[in-house]
Amino acid sequence: MRRLPPRPLAALATAGLLAIAGCGTESGAPGGRSAPGAATGTMRAEKVMQLTRTHEETGMTLLEGPASHPDGGLFVVDVTAPPGKPKVMRVDVRRKTVRAVHTDGRGAYTSAQFSPYDGRLHLTDYAHGEIVSLAPDGGDPRTFFAGEVDGARMNPDDIAFDEEGHLYVSDSRGLSEGASHGRVVRIDRDGTKATVLADGLAATNGISFDEAYRGLWISELTENRISYLRLGEGGEVASRHTAIRVDGGIAQTDSIAVDADGNLYQGLHGRPAIVVYDRHGERLATVEVPARAEGLDSATNVAITPGGTKAYMTVSGPGGGYLYTFDALGKGTRQSNGG
């Protein structure tokens, strides 16, 4: 999640939601391990299809997700969709079709992830501090988690699941104030217990496990940096350090995905591009939307097809919400979805 301009904030509040304040040359062969020292290159993404247009009620559209379902479907959320418009969509990339899966009069959903424990789609409701889950067909909506964590309500942005189905949530508290109140929160897979693993973060946004599930990569939007949280055997944070400083210019670090080779795909809000790093922090490539694509200013998120290298990125701006594709440097896994 990222800062939204005043008009959609006012529109969302009017609609009954809480205002989301503040809130070339490839450098590696697709599917192969990127060589250390590989030169930074530019990879051109190709348009798949347009999914949304700017909503009159909110003044914008902002696509997030995407999340791959085991049956091949790709699920995408529209953060600023007003009540009655699709807030969760399913895309058939082969047929280039999209259909509505879920809408409601309340949620502002910033991410989507399928649980390996129960197979349900989990959504972060940034505005209301809740985690909502749905059946894969969009039915049976449930509130998975709500309430305060250590005395403060969350602004949940992205989700990463561990192999047992426990949730690790990026809590973007402090974004509206410009204060480092962000957290990483672990929620047991049954939704009964929430624990703060790390705090004092600068608007925590992207979150993803590394390829071996030994630690978490997290992006801090207001500092344009990626931090690494090494985990202990019980899922607690054993150590924490700044791993990568992203030279984003006017753009800010958004969601993160990780491929089977451990490469990081860092989405950018404020520029329609994805920056790719290896696990050692070396910049491998920048995935760019063609210059002729007008009205697009963010590439917030990416999903890599499990077992393959086809990657899909959500790109948005005044020109609408689109799905673009490129060949990833490594194969996708179940967790190769950017939150």
C-alpha positions in Angstrom: 0.0 0.0 0.0 1.2 3.5 -0.6 0.1 7.1 -0.3 -3.2 7.9 -2.0 -4.2 11.4 -3.2 -6.9 13.3 -1.4 -9.8 12.7 -3.8 -9.9 8.9 -3.5 -9.4 9.2 0.3 -12.5 11.4 0.5 -14.5 9.2 -1.8 -13.6 6.1 0.2 -14.6 7.8 3.5 -17.9 8.8 2.0 -18.5 5.3 0.8 -18.2 4.1 4.4 -14.6 3.2 4.5 -12.0 4.6 6.7 -9.7 7.0 4.8 -6.4 5.4 3.9 -4.2 8.4 4.9 -0.8 8.6 3.5 -1.3 5.3 3.1 17.0 -4.4 -23.6 19.4 -6.9 -22.3 18.5 -9.5 -19.8 21.1 -10.2 -17.2 20.2 -13.8 -16.6 18.7 -16.6 -18.6 15.1 -17.2 -17.8 14.8 -20.2 -15.5 18.5 -20.3 -14.8 20.5 -19.1 -11.8 21.8 -15.5 -12.2 25.5 -15.4 -12.3 27.3 -13.3 -9.7 28.6 -10.0 -11.1 26.1 -10.1 -14.0 25.6 -6.7 -15.6 22.5 -4.8 -14.9 20.1 -4.8 -17.8 16.7 -3.7 -18.9 13.9 -6.2 -19.5 10.8 -5.1 -21.4 7.4 -6.2 -20.1 4.6 -6.9 -22.6 1.0 -6.0 -22.1 -1.4 -8.8 -21.4 -4.7 -6.9 -21.0 -6.5 -4.1 -19.3 -8.4 -5.1 -16.2 -9.9 -1.8 -14.8 -10.5 1.8 -15.6 -10.3 4.8 -13.3 -13.3 4.8 -11.0 -15.4 8.0 -11.0 -16.2 7.5 -7.3 -12.6 7.3 -6.1 -10.7 9.1 -8.9 -8.3 6.2 -9.5 -7.7 2.5 -9.8 -4.9 0.6 -8.1 -4.3 -3.0 -8.8 -2.5 -5.3 -6.3 -2.1 -9.0 -5.7 -1.6 -10.9 -7.9 -1.8 -14.4 -6.5 -1.6 -17.7 -8.4 -4.2 -20.4 -7.6 -3.1 -24.0 -8.0 -5.6 -24.5 -10.9 -3.8 -21.7 -12.9 -6.1 -18.8 -12.1 -4.6 -15.4 -11.3 -6.3 -13.4 -8.6 -6.0 -9.6 -8.5 -7.4 -6.9 -6.1 -8.3 -3.3 -6.9 -7.5 -1.3 -3.7 -9.7 1.7 -4.6 -12.7 -0.1 -6.1 -15.9 1.5 -4.8 -18.8 -0.6 -3.3 -20.5 -2.7 -6.1 -17.4 -2.8 -8.3 -15.1 -5.8 -8.4 -12.6 -5.7 -5.5 -11.3 -9.2 -6.2 -11.0 -10.4 -9.8 -9.9 -13.7 -11.4 -7.9 -13.5 -14.6 -7.6 -16.2 -17.3 -4.3 -15.1 -18.9 -4.6 -17.6 -21.7 -8.1 -16.5 -22.8 -7.5 -12.9 -21.7 -10.7 -12.8 -19.7 -11.4 -11.4 -16.3 -14.4 -11.9 -14.0 -15.5 -10.5 -10.7 -14.9 -12.8 -7.7 -15.9 -10.5 -4.7 -17.2 -7.1 -3.8 -18.5 -5.5 -0.7 -19.4 -2.1 0.7 -16.5 -1.8 3.1 -13.1 -3.3 2.4 -10.0 -1.7 0.9 -8.0 -4.7 0.0 -4.3 -4.3 -0.6 -3.1 -7.9 -1.1 -4.2 -11.4 -1.7 -2.6 -14.8 -0.8 -3.7 -18.4 -0.8 -3.1 -20.2 2.5 -1.2 -23.6 2.2 -3.1 -24.7 5.3 -6.8 -24.3 4.2 -6.6 -23.2 0.6 -8.6 -20.0 1.2 -7.8 -16.7 -0.3 -6.7 -14.2 2.4 -7.1 -10.5 1.9 -5.6 -7.6 3.9 -8.2 -4.8 4.6 -5.8 -1.9 5.1 -8.5 0.6 6.1 -10.1 -1.5 8.8 -7.1 -3.4 10.2 -8.5 -6.8 9.4 -7.6 -10.0 7.5 -10.6 -11.4 5.5 -10.7 -14.8 3.9 -12.8 -16.2 1.0 -13.4 -19.5 -0.6 -11.5 -19.6 -4.0 -14.8 -19.0 -5.8 -15.3 -15.8 -3.8 -18.0 -17.1 -1.5 -18.1 -17.7 2.2 -16.4 -14.5 3.4 -15.0 -14.6 6.9 -13.2 -12.2 9.2 -10.0 -14.2 9.9 -8.4 -11.6 12.2 -9.5 -8.3 13.6 -8.6 -6.2 16.6 -5.5 -4.7 18.2 -2.1 -6.2 18.4 -0.1 -5.1 21.4 -2.5 -2.2 22.0 -2.6 -0.9 18.4 -4.7 -1.7 15.4 -2.8 -2.8 12.3 -2.7 -1.3 8.9 -2.1 -4.7 7.2 -0.6 -4.4 3.8 1.0 -7.6 2.5 1.0 -11.3 3.6 3.6 -14.1 3.5 2.7 -17.6 4.5 5.2 -20.0 6.0 5.1 -23.7 5.1 2.7 -24.5 8.0 0.2 -21.8 7.0 1.0 -19.2 9.6 0.7 -15.6 8.4 3.5 -13.0 8.5 1.9 -9.5 7.9 3.5 -6.2 7.0 1.8 -3.6 9.2 2.2 -0.2 7.7 1.5 1.8 10.9 2.8 5.3 10.9 2.6 5.9 7.1 0.2 8.8 7.4 2.3 10.5 10.1 5.6 9.8 8.4 6.7 8.0 11.6 8.5 4.7 11.9 5.8 2.8 13.7 5.7 -0.1 11.1 5.7 -3.7 12.3 5.9 -7.3 11.2 3.1 -9.3 12.8 2.9 -13.1 13.0 -0.7 -14.5 13.1 -1.2 -18.2 13.9 -2.9 -20.1 11.1 -6.2 -20.4 13.0 -6.3 -16.6 13.6 -6.3 -16.8 17.4 -2.9 -15.4 18.3 -1.0 -12.4 16.9 2.6 -11.5 17.9 4.7 -8.5 17.0 8.0 -9.8 15.6 9.6 -6.5 14.7 8.7 -2.8 15.1 10.1 0.6 14.5 10.0 0.1 10.8 9.4 2.8 8.1 6.0 2.0 6.7 6.4 -1.8 6.2 5.1 -2.8 2.8 6.4 -5.8 0.9 7.1 -9.0 2.7 8.2 -12.4 1.4 10.2 -15.4 2.7 13.5 -16.2 1.1 13.7 -19.3 -1.0 14.6 -21.5 2.0 12.1 -20.1 4.5 15.0 -19.0 6.7 14.1 -15.4 6.8 11.9 -12.6 5.6 12.6 -9.8 3.1 10.6 -6.7 3.9 10.4 -3.3 2.1 10.2 -0.1 4.0 8.3 2.3 1.8 9.3 5.7 3.3 13.0 4.8 3.5 13.3 3.0 0.2 15.1 0.1 1.7 14.8 -3.6 1.9 15.5 -5.2 5.3 16.2 -8.9 6.1 14.8 -10.6 9.2 16.5 -13.9 9.9 14.1 -16.3 11.8 14.7 -18.7 14.5 13.4 -22.3 14.7 10.2 -21.0 16.5 9.5 -18.4 13.9 10.8 -15.5 16.0 13.2 -12.9 14.6 16.8 -13.9 15.4 18.5 -10.9 13.7 17.6 -7.9 11.6 19.6 -5.7 9.2 19.2 -3.3 6.3 20.0 -5.5 3.2 19.4 -3.3 0.1 19.0 0.5 -0.4 16.8 1.1 -3.4 17.7 4.1 -5.5 14.1 4.8 -6.5 14.2 8.5 -7.2 10.5 9.7 -6.9 9.4 6.0 -6.7 9.0 4.1 -3.5 9.4 0.4 -2.6 6.2 -1.5 -2.7 5.6 -5.3 -2.7 8.3 -8.1 -3.0 8.3 -11.5 -4.6 11.1 -14.1 -4.5 11.9 -16.8 -7.1 13.3 -20.3 -6.6 16.8 -19.0 -7.0 16.4 -16.5 -4.2 16.2 -13.4 -6.5 14.0 -10.5 -5.2 11.5 -8.7 -7.4 10.9 -5.3 -5.9 7.8 -3.4 -7.1 7.8 0.3 -7.3 5.1 2.8 -6.6 5.6 6.0 -8.6 7.3 4.3 -11.6 6.0 1.4 -13.7 8.9 -0.8 -13.2 10.2 -3.8 -11.1 13.8 -3.9 -9.8 15.4 -7.3 -9.5 18.2 -8.1 -7.0 20.0 -11.3 -6.1 20.2 -12.5 -2.5 23.5 -10.6 -2.0 21.9 -7.3 -2.9 23.3 -7.0 -6.4 21.0 -5.3 -8.9 20.4 -7.7 -11.7 17.8 -6.1 -13.9 15.0 -3.5 -14.2 11.7 -4.7 -15.8 10.2 -1.7 -17.6 6.8 -1.0 -19.2 7.3 0.3 -22.7 7.6 4.0 -23.0 4.6 4.2 -25.3 2.3 3.1 -22.4 0.9 6.3 -21.2 -1.0 7.0 -18.0 0.8 4.3 -16.0 2.9 5.3 -12.9 3.2 2.3 -10.7 4.1 -1.4 -10.9 3.2 -2.4 -7.4 3.4 -6.2 -7.5 4.4 -9.4 -9.3 3.6 -13.1 -9.4 5.7 -15.8 -11.0 4.0 -18.9 -12.3 4.8 -21.8 -10.0 7.3 -24.1 -11.7 7.7 -21.7 -14.6 9.3 -18.4 -15.4 6.3 -16.5 -16.7 5.8 -13.5 -14.5 2.8 -11.1 -14.3 3.0 -7.6 -12.9 0.1 -5.3 -11.8 0.5 -1.8 -13.4 -1.7 1.1 -12.6 -2.2 4.8 -13.1 -4.6 7.4 -14.5 -4.7 5.3 -17.7 -6.2 2.4 -15.9 -5.2 -0.9 -14.3 -3.3 -3.4 -16.5 -1.6 -6.8 -16.3 1.9 -7.0 -18.0 4.2 -10.0 -18.4 7.9 -10.8 -18.6 10.2 -13.8 -18.2 11.6 -14.0 -14.6 15.2 -14.9 -14.0 14.3 -17.9 -11.9 11.3 -20.3 -11.6 8.3 -19.4 -9.5 7.3 -21.3 -6.3 4.1 -21.3 -4.2 5.3 -18.1 -2.4 6.5 -16.3 -5.6 3.6 -13.8 -5.2 4.3 -10.3 -4.0 1.9 -10.4 -1.0 
